[in-house]
Amino acid sequence: MPSITLHQVVPIPLSDRLEKRTSQIWNTDIVLKQGEWIKIKASSGSGKTTLVHILYKLRNDYKGNVLYGNQNIQAIPAEALASIRQKSISIIFQDLRLFPQLTAFENIQLKNILGGVMYTEKEIMLMVERLQITHIIQHKAQTLSYGEQQRVAIIRALMQPFEWLIMDEPFSHLDINNATLAAQLITEECTKRNAGFILTDLDNDTHFVYTQQLNL
């Protein structure tokens, strides 16, 4: 999946508001090329999470077209979409979507197994140590702070193959130190895979050397 193209995309629930404002994403044509590191900045309520869900094909209530490579995502069969999500696109949701009754390690390892066991337990624990969550790794996800859950979700997203990593405000509950540690790990993994990423956030940051910075 070498590129993601948006052609005149506007979410229908937000269409009245968004069609009247200038955006580098909505209601325009843009190609996001594989390997690019893209920051999408937007204020609350302007559709960041909606965009993420559209790109991951969780929402279909929009005008325009989204293409993976040359294929309109609306035409991708369910089985092919599942394969794309396992092999080509990984995601960090804003609401994280951890399994609350599983431990932090089980949440991470489950994705690792489904992805074809990319990492050994020792390699996973090195990531856990780097993000400073070793002390909670055997605790159930529902008992963790949001910042701890966020770091678990970041590691979990790295457990599968991907050409694109989509991140919806991935550092929103992390302090500067922990955000820096997480960004370093993401940088290493994306560089190793020659993968691109799309990151949404409210503010400017210096966590990454971005290829593009766009306003939603």
C-alpha positions as a Markdown table, in Angstrom:
| # | Residue | x | y | z |
|---|---|---|---|---|
| 1 | Met | 0.0 | 0.0 | 0.0 |
| 2 | Pro | 2.3 | 2.7 | -1.2 |
| 3 | Ser | 0.1 | 5.7 | -0.6 |
| 4 | Ile | -3.2 | 7.0 | 0.9 |
| 5 | Thr | -5.1 | 9.5 | -1.2 |
| 6 | Leu | -8.0 | 11.7 | -0.1 |
| 7 | His | -10.1 | 13.2 | -2.8 |
| 8 | Gln | -12.6 | 15.9 | -1.7 |
| 9 | Val | -13.3 | 14.1 | 1.5 |
| 10 | Val | -15.7 | 15.8 | 4.0 |
| 11 | Pro | -17.5 | 13.9 | 6.9 |
| 12 | Ile | -21.2 | 14.3 | 6.4 |
| 13 | Pro | -22.0 | 15.1 | 10.0 |
| 14 | Leu | -19.5 | 18.0 | 9.9 |
| 15 | Ser | -20.1 | 19.1 | 6.3 |
| 16 | Asp | -21.9 | 22.3 | 7.0 |
| 17 | Arg | -19.1 | 23.5 | 9.3 |
| 18 | Leu | -16.1 | 22.2 | 7.4 |
| 19 | Glu | -17.0 | 23.2 | 3.9 |
| 20 | Lys | -16.8 | 26.8 | 5.0 |
| 21 | Arg | -13.3 | 26.8 | 6.4 |
| 22 | Thr | -9.9 | 26.3 | 4.9 |
| 23 | Ser | -8.3 | 22.9 | 5.5 |
| 24 | Gln | -5.3 | 21.1 | 4.0 |
| 25 | Ile | -7.2 | 17.8 | 4.4 |
| 26 | Trp | -10.9 | 18.2 | 4.1 |
| 27 | Asn | -12.6 | 19.1 | 0.8 |
| 28 | Thr | -9.3 | 19.0 | -1.1 |
| 29 | Asp | -7.1 | 16.5 | -2.9 |
| 30 | Ile | -4.0 | 15.2 | -1.1 |
| 31 | Val | -1.7 | 12.2 | -1.5 |
| 32 | Leu | 0.1 | 10.8 | 1.6 |
| 33 | Lys | 3.1 | 8.9 | 0.3 |
| 34 | Gln | 4.5 | 5.8 | 1.9 |
| 35 | Gly | 7.4 | 6.7 | 4.2 |
| 36 | Glu | 6.3 | 10.2 | 5.0 |
| 37 | Trp | 6.0 | 11.3 | 8.6 |
| 38 | Ile | 2.9 | 13.5 | 8.7 |
| 39 | Lys | 1.6 | 15.7 | 11.5 |
| 40 | Ile | -2.0 | 16.8 | 11.3 |
| 41 | Lys | -2.7 | 19.6 | 13.7 |
| 42 | Ala | -6.2 | 20.6 | 14.6 |
| 43 | Ser | -8.3 | 22.1 | 17.4 |
| 44 | Ser | -10.8 | 20.1 | 19.4 |
| 45 | Gly | -14.0 | 19.3 | 17.5 |
| 46 | Ser | -12.5 | 19.8 | 14.0 |
| 47 | Gly | -12.6 | 16.1 | 13.1 |
| 48 | Lys | -9.2 | 14.5 | 14.1 |
| 49 | Thr | -10.7 | 11.3 | 15.4 |
| 50 | Thr | -13.2 | 11.3 | 12.5 |
| 51 | Leu | -10.3 | 11.5 | 10.1 |
| 52 | Val | -8.4 | 8.6 | 11.8 |
| 53 | His | -11.6 | 6.5 | 11.7 |
| 54 | Ile | -12.1 | 7.3 | 8.0 |
| 55 | Leu | -8.5 | 6.4 | 7.1 |
| 56 | Tyr | -8.8 | 3.1 | 9.0 |
| 57 | Lys | -12.2 | 2.5 | 7.4 |
| 58 | Leu | -14.2 | 2.5 | 10.6 |
| 59 | Arg | -16.5 | 5.2 | 9.3 |
| 60 | Asn | -18.2 | 5.5 | 5.9 |
| 61 | Asp | -20.3 | 8.6 | 6.5 |
| 62 | Tyr | -18.4 | 11.0 | 4.3 |
| 63 | Lys | -18.4 | 12.5 | 0.8 |
| 64 | Gly | -15.5 | 12.0 | -1.5 |
| 65 | Asn | -13.1 | 9.1 | -1.9 |
| 66 | Val | -10.2 | 7.5 | 0.1 |
| 67 | Leu | -7.8 | 5.3 | -1.7 |
| 68 | Tyr | -5.2 | 2.8 | -0.5 |
| 69 | Gly | -2.8 | 2.8 | -3.4 |
| 70 | Asn | -5.2 | 2.9 | -6.4 |
| 71 | Gln | -8.1 | 1.1 | -4.7 |
| 72 | Asn | -11.1 | 2.9 | -3.2 |
| 73 | Ile | -11.4 | 1.6 | 0.3 |
| 74 | Gln | -15.2 | 1.4 | -0.1 |
| 75 | Ala | -14.6 | -1.4 | -2.6 |
| 76 | Ile | -12.3 | -3.4 | -0.4 |
| 77 | Pro | -13.9 | -6.7 | 0.7 |
| 78 | Ala | -13.9 | -7.5 | 4.4 |
| 79 | Glu | -11.3 | -10.3 | 4.2 |
| 80 | Ala | -8.9 | -8.1 | 2.2 |
| 81 | Leu | -9.4 | -5.2 | 4.7 |
| 82 | Ala | -8.6 | -7.5 | 7.6 |
| 83 | Ser | -5.4 | -8.5 | 5.9 |
| 84 | Ile | -4.5 | -4.8 | 5.3 |
| 85 | Arg | -5.1 | -4.1 | 9.0 |
| 86 | Gln | -2.9 | -7.1 | 10.0 |
| 87 | Lys | 0.0 | -6.4 | 7.6 |
| 88 | Ser | 0.0 | -2.8 | 6.4 |
| 89 | Ile | -1.7 | -0.4 | 8.8 |
| 90 | Ser | -1.4 | -0.2 | 12.6 |
| 91 | Ile | -3.2 | 2.2 | 14.7 |
| 92 | Ile | -3.2 | 3.9 | 18.2 |
| 93 | Phe | -6.7 | 4.9 | 18.9 |
| 94 | Gln | -7.4 | 8.0 | 21.1 |
| 95 | Asp | -9.5 | 5.9 | 23.3 |
| 96 | Leu | -6.8 | 3.2 | 23.3 |
| 97 | Arg | -9.2 | 0.2 | 23.1 |
| 98 | Leu | -7.2 | -2.1 | 25.4 |
| 99 | Phe | -8.9 | -5.2 | 26.7 |
| 100 | Pro | -9.6 | -4.2 | 30.3 |
| 101 | Gln | -9.6 | -7.7 | 31.8 |
| 102 | Leu | -6.3 | -8.6 | 30.2 |
| 103 | Thr | -3.0 | -7.6 | 31.8 |
| 104 | Ala | -0.8 | -5.0 | 30.1 |
| 105 | Phe | 1.5 | -7.7 | 28.8 |
| 106 | Glu | -1.4 | -9.9 | 27.6 |
| 107 | Asn | -2.7 | -6.9 | 25.6 |
| 108 | Ile | 0.7 | -6.5 | 23.9 |
| 109 | Gln | 1.4 | -10.2 | 23.4 |
| 110 | Leu | -2.1 | -10.8 | 21.9 |
| 111 | Lys | -1.3 | -8.3 | 19.1 |
| 112 | Asn | 2.2 | -9.8 | 18.7 |
| 113 | Ile | 0.7 | -13.3 | 18.2 |
| 114 | Leu | -1.9 | -12.1 | 15.8 |
| 115 | Gly | 0.8 | -10.3 | 13.8 |
| 116 | Gly | 2.8 | -13.5 | 13.4 |
| 117 | Val | 5.1 | -13.2 | 16.5 |
| 118 | Met | 7.5 | -10.4 | 15.4 |
| 119 | Tyr | 9.1 | -10.0 | 18.8 |
| 120 | Thr | 10.3 | -12.3 | 21.5 |
| 121 | Glu | 9.2 | -11.8 | 25.1 |
| 122 | Lys | 12.6 | -10.5 | 25.9 |
| 123 | Glu | 12.4 | -7.9 | 23.1 |
| 124 | Ile | 8.9 | -6.8 | 24.3 |
| 125 | Met | 10.2 | -6.4 | 27.8 |
| 126 | Leu | 13.0 | -4.2 | 26.6 |
| 127 | Met | 10.4 | -1.9 | 25.0 |
| 128 | Val | 8.4 | -2.0 | 28.3 |
| 129 | Glu | 11.5 | -1.0 | 30.2 |
| 130 | Arg | 12.3 | 1.8 | 27.9 |
| 131 | Leu | 8.8 | 3.3 | 28.4 |
| 132 | Gln | 9.1 | 2.8 | 32.1 |
| 133 | Ile | 6.1 | 0.6 | 32.7 |
| 134 | Thr | 7.8 | -2.6 | 33.9 |
| 135 | His | 6.1 | -2.3 | 37.3 |
| 136 | Ile | 2.6 | -2.5 | 35.9 |
| 137 | Ile | 3.1 | -5.0 | 33.1 |
| 138 | Gln | 1.3 | -7.8 | 34.9 |
| 139 | His | -1.5 | -5.6 | 36.1 |
| 140 | Lys | -4.9 | -5.7 | 34.4 |
| 141 | Ala | -5.3 | -2.8 | 31.9 |
| 142 | Gln | -8.4 | -1.5 | 33.7 |
| 143 | Thr | -6.3 | -0.8 | 36.8 |
| 144 | Leu | -3.8 | 1.4 | 35.0 |
| 145 | Ser | -3.6 | 5.1 | 34.8 |
| 146 | Tyr | -4.4 | 6.6 | 31.4 |
| 147 | Gly | -0.8 | 7.5 | 30.8 |
| 148 | Glu | 0.2 | 3.9 | 31.6 |
| 149 | Gln | -2.5 | 2.6 | 29.3 |
| 150 | Gln | -1.3 | 4.9 | 26.5 |
| 151 | Arg | 2.3 | 3.5 | 26.7 |
| 152 | Val | 0.9 | 0.0 | 26.6 |
| 153 | Ala | -1.2 | 0.9 | 23.5 |
| 154 | Ile | 1.9 | 2.4 | 21.8 |
| 155 | Ile | 3.9 | -0.8 | 22.3 |
| 156 | Arg | 1.0 | -2.9 | 21.2 |
| 157 | Ala | 0.7 | -1.0 | 17.9 |
| 158 | Leu | 4.4 | -1.8 | 17.2 |
| 159 | Met | 3.8 | -5.5 | 17.5 |
| 160 | Gln | 2.5 | -6.0 | 14.0 |
| 161 | Pro | 3.9 | -5.4 | 10.5 |
| 162 | Phe | 2.9 | -2.0 | 9.1 |
| 163 | Glu | 3.7 | 0.4 | 6.3 |
| 164 | Trp | 1.6 | 3.1 | 7.9 |
| 165 | Leu | 1.2 | 3.8 | 11.6 |
| 166 | Ile | -1.8 | 6.0 | 12.4 |
| 167 | Met | -1.8 | 7.7 | 15.8 |
| 168 | Asp | -4.6 | 9.8 | 17.3 |
| 169 | Glu | -3.1 | 12.1 | 19.9 |
| 170 | Pro | -0.8 | 9.3 | 21.1 |
| 171 | Phe | 1.0 | 11.4 | 23.8 |
| 172 | Ser | -2.0 | 13.3 | 25.2 |
| 173 | His | -1.6 | 11.9 | 28.8 |
| 174 | Leu | 2.2 | 11.7 | 28.9 |
| 175 | Asp | 4.6 | 14.2 | 30.4 |
| 176 | Ile | 7.5 | 15.5 | 28.3 |
| 177 | Asn | 10.0 | 12.8 | 29.4 |
| 178 | Asn | 7.6 | 9.9 | 28.7 |
| 179 | Ala | 6.4 | 11.4 | 25.4 |
| 180 | Thr | 10.1 | 11.7 | 24.3 |
| 181 | Leu | 10.8 | 8.1 | 25.2 |
| 182 | Ala | 7.8 | 6.9 | 23.3 |
| 183 | Ala | 8.6 | 9.1 | 20.3 |
| 184 | Gln | 12.2 | 7.7 | 20.2 |
| 185 | Leu | 10.8 | 4.1 | 20.1 |
| 186 | Ile | 8.3 | 5.0 | 17.4 |
| 187 | Thr | 11.1 | 6.7 | 15.4 |
| 188 | Glu | 13.3 | 3.6 | 15.6 |
| 189 | Glu | 10.5 | 1.2 | 14.6 |
| 190 | Cys | 9.3 | 3.3 | 11.7 |
| 191 | Thr | 12.8 | 3.9 | 10.4 |
| 192 | Lys | 13.6 | 0.2 | 10.6 |
| 193 | Arg | 10.5 | -0.7 | 8.6 |
| 194 | Asn | 10.7 | 2.3 | 6.2 |
| 195 | Ala | 7.2 | 3.0 | 7.3 |
| 196 | Gly | 5.2 | 6.3 | 7.3 |
| 197 | Phe | 3.0 | 7.6 | 10.0 |
| 198 | Ile | 0.0 | 10.0 | 10.3 |
| 199 | Leu | -0.2 | 11.7 | 13.7 |
| 200 | Thr | -3.0 | 13.9 | 14.9 |
| 201 | Asp | -2.5 | 16.4 | 17.7 |
| 202 | Leu | -3.8 | 19.7 | 19.1 |
| 203 | Asp | -0.5 | 21.5 | 19.3 |
| 204 | Asn | 3.0 | 21.9 | 17.7 |
| 205 | Asp | 5.7 | 19.6 | 18.9 |
| 206 | Thr | 9.3 | 18.6 | 18.2 |
| 207 | His | 9.0 | 14.8 | 18.8 |
| 208 | Phe | 9.7 | 13.9 | 15.2 |
| 209 | Val | 11.3 | 15.3 | 12.1 |
| 210 | Tyr | 8.1 | 15.6 | 10.1 |
| 211 | Thr | 7.9 | 15.3 | 6.3 |
| 212 | Gln | 4.7 | 17.4 | 6.3 |
| 213 | Gln | 2.8 | 19.3 | 8.8 |
| 214 | Leu | -0.8 | 19.9 | 7.8 |
| 215 | Asn | -3.7 | 21.8 | 9.3 |
| 216 | Leu | -7.0 | 20.0 | 9.5 |
